[in-house]
Amino acid sequence: MGALVGASLLDLQIMQGVGYPVWPTVVVLAAGLAAVLWPAGRRPGWLIPQLRTGVPALLSLLATVSAVALSRDVPFGPGEVVLLLCLLFVAVRHCPPRWVVPCAVLDAGALLATPARYYWGHANEAYGVILAGLVLVGLIAGLAVYLRTLDYRRTVAVADTRREERVAIAADLHDFVAHHVTGILVQTQMARMMAAGQAGQAGRAGQGAPVEELDPVLAGIERAATEALASMRRTVGVLRDTDSEAADRRPVGDLAALTELTEGFAGPGQKVTLRRDPAVTDDLPHEVQAAAFRVVQEALTNVRRHAGDATEIVVALRRDGRRLEVTVSDDGRGGTQLPAAAHGGGFGLVGLTERVTALGGRLHTGPRAEHGWEVRAVFWTP
């Protein structure tokens, strides 16, 4: 950076030494320095590579044309030459594919036209300068092409690695998890058949119906296993398919699906209530709806894992202006009959926090004042 600024100051000294107006050089150098030295993290979105490389080159060409039109021998310094070479590098490496050639040609043309300011009418003396400029253009463009090729290869390698990992994960889901869930489904169906047979025998014997009370529980397990298999098949399809159409087949998760989610969650002795503010409409951005759905889904899953003794679970959605609040609370005291292996590793809330904060929201989890647990997420909607 210091070298560029120093070379630019040298250009201004050269212009002042010959008595030529300094402001054209100041304009060109200011545009070039801004394009090259503006920090990427603070660069505005409109300052795209095409503008960064094209505007200073056009200003340099305009300065050359005006000098030739005035028939004055205007010297040029190293600062503008170095800036145009830097912009050529940016154009070849960072411009979108369809803009690479136009921007590169514009920068190279502005650089090769610079000697015309001083050597206009002395073409024989300009050949050596133009030849040196061609060599510099070739070296800089070649280096930029090489680095752009490396970037492309790295991108392809990363994409291939991700694709292989996704296929491997899909294979594991299909071969192991789906196998066990299918086993649960089959055994549940067999248990329902056996329960139905025992209920018939008990009915003929004139006994009560404790066996019949077991069937709704088994039906709930069968329904949950069936939905898990369907969701897993969709997930496997998304993992295996890298096309843009995969997004259309991803598992559904929006506010409309919360009703089915809450209705199918309650176990024996549990009541799940969905309180949805009328102001919470279905036209919210999909990413917000999906995040809200995942908050409720993960919170209900944690209730099942860690608070199996909960009798009342409340899911509330409230909207106040641009503020959308999703709350899931329960009255459990931490009792659960799940084995330790089914409790999870604590990564669900970590991923949920990342999802919520990525949308500019906040996630709070903690015990309630009396007893139970609460999960509250706040999103900001358009």
C-alpha positions in Angstrom: 0.0 0.0 0.0 2.8 2.4 0.9 4.5 1.7 -2.4 1.4 2.6 -4.4 0.8 5.8 -2.5 4.5 6.8 -2.9 4.4 6.1 -6.7 1.2 8.1 -7.0 2.8 11.1 -5.1 5.7 10.8 -7.6 3.3 11.2 -10.5 1.9 14.4 -8.9 5.5 15.8 -8.6 6.2 15.0 -12.2 3.0 16.8 -13.3 3.9 19.8 -11.2 7.4 19.9 -12.5 6.3 20.3 -16.1 3.6 22.8 -15.3 0.8 20.6 -16.5 -2.6 20.8 -14.7 -2.5 18.3 -11.8 -6.3 17.6 -11.4 -6.7 15.0 -14.2 -3.9 13.0 -12.7 -5.4 13.4 -9.2 -8.8 12.1 -10.5 -7.3 9.0 -12.1 -5.0 8.2 -9.2 -7.8 8.7 -6.6 -10.1 6.4 -8.5 -7.4 3.8 -8.9 -6.3 3.9 -5.3 -9.8 3.6 -4.0 -10.4 0.6 -6.3 -7.3 -1.2 -5.2 -6.9 -0.2 -1.5 -10.5 -0.1 -0.3 -10.7 -2.8 2.4 -12.8 -5.8 1.3 -14.7 -5.8 4.6 -15.8 -2.2 4.3 -16.3 -2.1 0.6 -20.0 -1.2 -0.3 -22.0 -3.8 -2.2 -22.3 -1.6 -5.3 -18.5 -1.5 -5.7 -18.3 -4.7 -7.8 -15.1 -5.8 -9.6 -16.5 -4.5 -12.9 -16.8 -0.9 -11.6 -13.5 -1.1 -9.7 -11.5 -2.1 -12.8 -13.5 -0.2 -15.4 -14.0 3.3 -14.0 -10.3 4.1 -13.4 -9.3 2.7 -16.8 -11.9 4.8 -18.5 -10.7 7.9 -16.6 -7.1 7.1 -17.7 -8.2 6.7 -21.3 -10.0 10.0 -21.1 -6.9 11.7 -19.8 -4.8 10.2 -22.6 -7.4 11.4 -25.3 -7.5 14.9 -23.8 -3.6 15.1 -23.8 -3.5 13.9 -27.4 -6.3 16.3 -28.4 -4.4 19.2 -27.0 -1.2 18.1 -28.8 0.9 18.5 -25.6 3.7 16.2 -24.5 2.3 15.1 -21.1 4.6 12.8 -19.1 3.3 9.9 -17.2 4.6 8.4 -14.0 4.9 5.0 -12.4 1.9 5.4 -10.1 -0.7 5.2 -12.8 1.1 2.3 -14.5 1.2 0.3 -11.4 -2.4 1.0 -10.6 -3.5 -0.1 -14.0 -1.5 -3.3 -13.7 -3.2 -4.0 -10.3 -6.6 -3.4 -11.8 -5.7 -5.8 -14.7 -4.9 -8.4 -12.1 -8.2 -7.8 -10.3 -10.2 -8.0 -13.5 -8.7 -11.3 -14.6 -8.9 -13.0 -11.2 -12.1 -11.6 -9.7 -14.5 -10.4 -12.3 -17.4 -12.6 -13.3 -16.6 -14.9 -16.3 -18.5 -12.8 -18.9 -16.8 -9.6 -17.7 -13.2 -10.9 -17.5 -12.3 -10.2 -21.2 -13.9 -6.7 -21.5 -12.5 -5.4 -18.2 -9.1 -6.9 -18.9 -8.9 -5.4 -22.4 -10.0 -2.0 -21.0 -7.3 -2.0 -18.3 -4.6 -3.3 -20.7 -5.7 -0.8 -23.4 -5.6 2.1 -20.9 -2.1 1.0 -19.9 -0.7 0.6 -23.4 -2.3 3.9 -24.5 -0.6 5.9 -21.7 2.7 6.4 -23.7 0.7 8.3 -26.4 0.5 11.3 -24.0 4.2 11.9 -24.3 5.3 10.1 -27.5 2.4 11.3 -29.7 4.0 12.1 -33.1 7.2 10.2 -32.1 6.0 6.7 -32.8 9.5 5.3 -33.3 10.5 6.3 -29.7 7.3 4.7 -28.2 7.9 1.2 -29.5 10.2 0.2 -26.7 7.8 1.5 -24.0 4.8 -0.2 -25.6 6.8 -3.5 -25.8 7.7 -3.2 -22.1 4.0 -2.6 -21.4 3.0 -5.7 -23.4 5.5 -7.8 -21.4 4.1 -6.5 -18.1 0.5 -7.0 -19.3 1.3 -10.6 -20.2 3.0 -11.4 -16.9 0.3 -9.9 -14.7 -2.5 -11.5 -16.8 -0.8 -14.8 -16.8 -0.3 -14.7 -13.0 -4.0 -13.8 -12.5 -5.1 -16.6 -14.8 -3.0 -19.1 -12.9 -4.4 -18.0 -9.5 -7.9 -18.0 -10.8 -7.4 -21.6 -12.1 -6.2 -22.6 -8.6 -9.3 -20.9 -7.1 -11.5 -22.9 -9.5 -9.7 -26.2 -8.7 -10.0 -25.5 -5.0 -13.8 -24.8 -5.4 -14.3 -28.0 -7.4 -12.3 -30.0 -4.8 -14.3 -28.6 -1.9 -17.6 -29.3 -3.8 -16.5 -32.9 -4.6 -15.6 -33.4 -0.9 -18.9 -32.1 0.3 -20.7 -34.2 -2.2 -18.9 -37.3 -1.1 -19.6 -36.6 2.6 -23.2 -36.0 1.8 -23.5 -39.3 0.0 -21.7 -41.1 2.9 -24.1 -39.5 5.4 -27.1 -40.5 3.2 -25.7 -44.1 3.0 -25.4 -44.2 6.8 -28.9 -42.9 7.3 -30.3 -45.4 4.9 -28.3 -48.4 6.0 -28.3 -48.0 9.8 -30.9 -45.5 11.1 -33.6 -46.5 8.6 -33.0 -50.1 9.4 -33.6 -49.6 13.2 -36.6 -47.4 12.6 -38.1 -50.0 10.3 -37.5 -52.6 13.0 -39.4 -50.4 15.4 -42.3 -50.0 12.9 -42.5 -53.8 12.2 -42.4 -54.7 15.9 -45.1 -52.1 16.7 -47.4 -53.4 14.0 -46.9 -57.0 15.4 -47.6 -55.7 18.9 -50.9 -54.1 17.7 -51.9 -57.4 16.1 -51.2 -59.3 19.3 -53.0 -56.6 21.4 -56.0 -56.9 19.1 -56.0 -60.7 19.5 -55.7 -60.5 23.2 -58.5 -57.9 23.4 -60.8 -60.2 21.5 -60.0 -63.1 23.9 -60.5 -60.8 26.9 -63.8 -59.6 25.5 -65.1 -63.2 25.0 -64.0 -64.0 28.6 -66.0 -60.9 29.9 -62.9 -59.1 31.2 -62.2 -55.4 31.1 -60.2 -53.6 28.4 -56.8 -52.8 29.7 -55.3 -54.3 26.6 -57.4 -52.0 24.4 -56.0 -49.0 26.2 -52.6 -50.0 24.9 -53.6 -49.8 21.2 -53.6 -45.9 21.0 -50.1 -45.9 22.4 -48.9 -48.4 19.9 -50.8 -46.5 17.1 -48.9 -43.4 18.1 -45.6 -45.3 18.0 -46.4 -46.7 14.6 -47.4 -43.3 13.2 -44.2 -41.7 14.6 -42.0 -44.4 13.0 -43.8 -44.1 9.7 -43.3 -40.3 9.7 -39.6 -40.8 10.7 -39.0 -43.1 7.8 -40.8 -40.7 5.4 -38.7 -37.7 6.7 -35.5 -39.8 6.5 -36.2 -40.7 2.9 -36.7 -37.1 2.0 -33.5 -36.2 3.8 -31.6 -38.9 2.1 -32.9 -37.7 -1.3 -31.7 -34.1 -0.5 -28.3 -35.4 0.6 -27.9 -37.5 -2.6 -29.2 -34.9 -5.0 -27.0 -31.8 -5.5 -29.3 -30.2 -8.1 -31.2 -27.0 -7.4 -34.5 -28.9 -7.5 -33.5 -30.6 -4.2 -34.7 -27.6 -2.3 -38.2 -28.4 -3.5 -38.1 -31.8 -1.9 -36.6 -30.9 1.4 -38.5 -31.8 4.6 -41.4 -29.5 5.2 -41.0 -27.1 8.1 -43.2 -24.0 8.4 -45.8 -22.5 10.6 -48.6 -24.4 9.0 -47.0 -27.7 10.0 -46.9 -26.8 13.7 -50.5 -27.9 14.1 -49.8 -31.4 13.0 -46.5 -31.4 15.0 -48.2 -30.5 18.3 -51.2 -32.7 17.8 -49.1 -35.8 17.2 -46.7 -35.2 20.1 -48.8 -35.7 23.2 -48.2 -39.0 25.0 -50.3 -40.6 27.7 -51.3 -38.1 30.3 -50.0 -35.2 28.4 -51.7 -32.2 26.9 -50.1 -30.0 24.2 -51.7 -26.6 23.5 -50.9 -24.4 20.5 -51.5 -20.7 21.1 -51.1 -18.8 17.9 -51.6 -15.1 17.7 -53.8 -14.1 14.8 -51.1 -11.6 13.8 -48.8 -14.5 13.0 -49.6 -15.1 9.4 -48.3 -17.7 6.9 -46.7 -15.1 4.6 -43.6 -14.7 6.7 -40.2 -15.4 5.0 -39.7 -19.2 4.6 -36.4 -19.1 6.5 -38.1 -17.5 9.5 -40.9 -20.1 9.4 -38.5 -22.9 9.1 -36.4 -21.7 12.0 -39.6 -21.3 14.1 -40.6 -24.8 13.3 -37.2 -26.2 14.2 -37.4 -24.3 17.6 -40.7 -26.0 18.4 -39.6 -29.4 17.1 -36.3 -29.3 19.1 -38.0 -28.1 22.2 -40.7 -30.8 22.1 -38.0 -33.4 21.5 -36.2 -32.2 24.6 -39.4 -32.5 26.6 -39.7 -36.1 25.5 -36.0 -36.8 26.3 -35.6 -34.9 29.6 -39.1 -34.2 31.0 -41.2 -37.3 30.3 -43.3 -36.5 33.4 -44.6 -33.2 31.9 -48.4 -33.1 31.8 -48.9 -29.7 30.1 -46.8 -28.3 27.2 -47.7 -24.9 25.7 -46.5 -23.8 22.3 -47.1 -20.0 21.8 -46.5 -17.8 18.8 -46.9 -14.1 19.2 -46.1 -11.2 16.9 -45.7 -7.6 18.0 -44.9 -5.4 15.0 -41.7 -6.9 13.4 -41.0 -9.0 16.5 -42.0 -12.7 16.3 -41.7 -14.6 19.6 -41.9 -18.5 19.7 -42.2 -20.0 23.2 -42.3 -23.7 24.2 -42.9 -24.3 28.0 -43.6 -27.4 30.0 -44.3 -28.3 33.7 -42.0 -31.2 33.9 -39.7 -31.9 36.8 -37.0 -33.8 34.8 -38.4 -37.2 35.0 -37.9 -39.5 32.0 -37.9 -43.1 31.3 -35.7 -42.9 28.2 -32.4 -44.8 28.3 -29.2 -42.7 28.5 -28.3 -43.4 24.9 -31.5 -41.6 23.7 -30.9 -38.4 25.6 -28.8 -36.9 22.8 -25.4 -35.2 23.1 -26.5 -31.6 23.6 -25.9 -30.6 20.0 -29.5 -29.8 19.2 -29.6 -26.6 21.1 -26.2 -25.6 19.7 -27.4 -26.0 16.2 -30.7 -24.3 17.0 -28.8 -21.3 18.5 -26.7 -21.0 15.3 -29.9 -21.2 13.1 -31.7 -18.5 15.2 -28.7 -16.1 15.5 -27.9 -16.5 11.8 -31.3 -14.8 11.1 -30.5 -12.0 13.6 -32.7 -13.5 16.3 -32.1 -14.5 19.9 -32.6 -17.8 21.7 -33.2 -18.2 25.5 -33.5 -21.5 27.3 -33.8 -22.0 31.1 -36.0 -23.1 34.0 -39.3 -21.5 34.7 -40.0 -19.6 37.9 -42.1 -22.4 39.5 -41.0 -25.6 37.8 -40.5 -26.8 34.3 -38.5 -25.5 31.4 -38.9 -22.8 28.7 -37.4 -22.3 25.3 -38.0 -18.8 23.8 -36.8 -17.6 20.4 -37.3 -14.1 19.1 -37.1 -13.2 15.4 -37.3 -9.9 13.5 -39.5 -10.1 10.5 -39.8 -7.7 7.5 
